[in-house]
């Protein structure tokens, strides 16, 4: 699932499809679940959205978010950001080298 330019944490999406905050325990979202996700993503300061994201991040369901749980999501975000940075750096190097896709001459 790609939403908001891919800014949603991939582990949060995994939790969403595990049935953490959905009304069914399948790997699909109902229309109602999809709307709840969009609303929680759009206005994270709303009390319902805060509860939604809290349930996503509370991996063991104990009503608390531990340092382990924070690290679990933080690590995924770091990995995703590293991939994006590598892609951007590749594009910059390609541009600075004068190389153009489909060009047979390098540096021109």
C-alpha positions in Angstrom: 0.0 0.0 0.0 1.4 3.4 -1.0 -0.1 6.4 0.6 1.1 10.0 1.3 4.2 9.5 -0.8 5.1 6.3 1.1 5.6 8.1 4.4 3.6 5.6 6.4 5.9 3.3 8.4 6.0 -0.1 6.7 5.7 -1.9 10.1 2.6 0.2 10.9 1.1 -1.0 7.6 1.9 -4.6 8.6 0.1 -4.1 11.9 -2.8 -2.6 10.1 -3.2 -5.7 7.8 -2.7 -8.0 10.8 -6.1 -6.9 12.1 -4.8 -4.7 14.9 -7.3 -1.9 14.3 -9.6 -3.5 11.7 -12.9 -5.2 12.1 -11.8 -8.4 10.4 -8.7 -10.6 10.8 -7.9 -10.9 7.1 -5.2 -9.3 5.0 -7.7 -7.0 3.4 -9.3 -3.8 4.5 -13.1 -3.1 4.5 -14.3 0.2 3.2 -14.9 1.3 6.8 -11.4 0.3 7.9 -9.9 2.1 4.9 -11.8 5.3 5.8 -10.7 5.0 9.5 -7.1 4.7 8.3 -7.3 7.7 6.1 -8.9 9.8 8.8 -6.3 8.7 11.4 -3.5 9.5 8.9 -4.9 12.9 7.9 -5.5 14.3 11.4 -3.1 12.7 13.9 -4.0 15.1 16.6 -7.7 13.9 16.9 -8.3 11.8 20.0 -9.6 8.9 17.8 -6.5 9.1 15.6 -4.3 9.1 18.7 -6.0 5.9 20.0 -5.7 4.4 16.5 -2.0 4.9 16.2 -1.5 3.9 19.8 -3.1 0.5 19.1 -0.9 0.1 16.1 2.3 0.8 18.1 1.3 -1.2 21.2 2.7 -4.5 19.9 1.9 -6.7 22.9 -1.5 -5.0 23.7 -0.6 -4.2 27.3 -1.8 -0.6 27.1 1.8 0.8 27.2 4.3 1.6 24.5 7.7 0.4 25.5 11.1 1.5 24.3 11.3 -1.8 22.4 8.1 -1.0 20.6 9.3 2.5 19.8 12.6 1.1 18.5 10.7 -1.5 16.3 9.0 1.3 14.4 11.9 3.7 14.5 14.3 1.1 13.0 11.9 0.5 10.1 11.8 4.3 9.4 15.6 4.6 9.4 15.8 1.7 6.9 13.2 3.3 4.7 14.9 6.7 4.8 18.3 5.1 4.0 16.8 3.6 0.8 15.4 6.9 -0.2 18.7 8.7 0.4 20.6 6.1 -1.6 18.1 6.6 -4.5 18.5 10.4 -4.4 22.3 10.2 -4.3 22.3 7.9 -7.3 20.2 10.4 -9.2 22.5 13.3 -8.2 25.6 11.3 -9.2 24.0 10.4 -12.5 23.2 14.0 -13.2 26.6 15.3 -12.1 28.4 12.7 -14.3 26.6 14.1 -17.3 25.2 10.6 -18.0 21.7 10.5 -19.4 19.5 7.4 -19.5 19.6 5.9 -23.0 22.7 7.7 -23.9 25.6 5.6 -25.3 28.2 8.3 -24.5 29.1 8.6 -20.9 30.1 12.0 -19.6 28.5 13.9 -22.5 
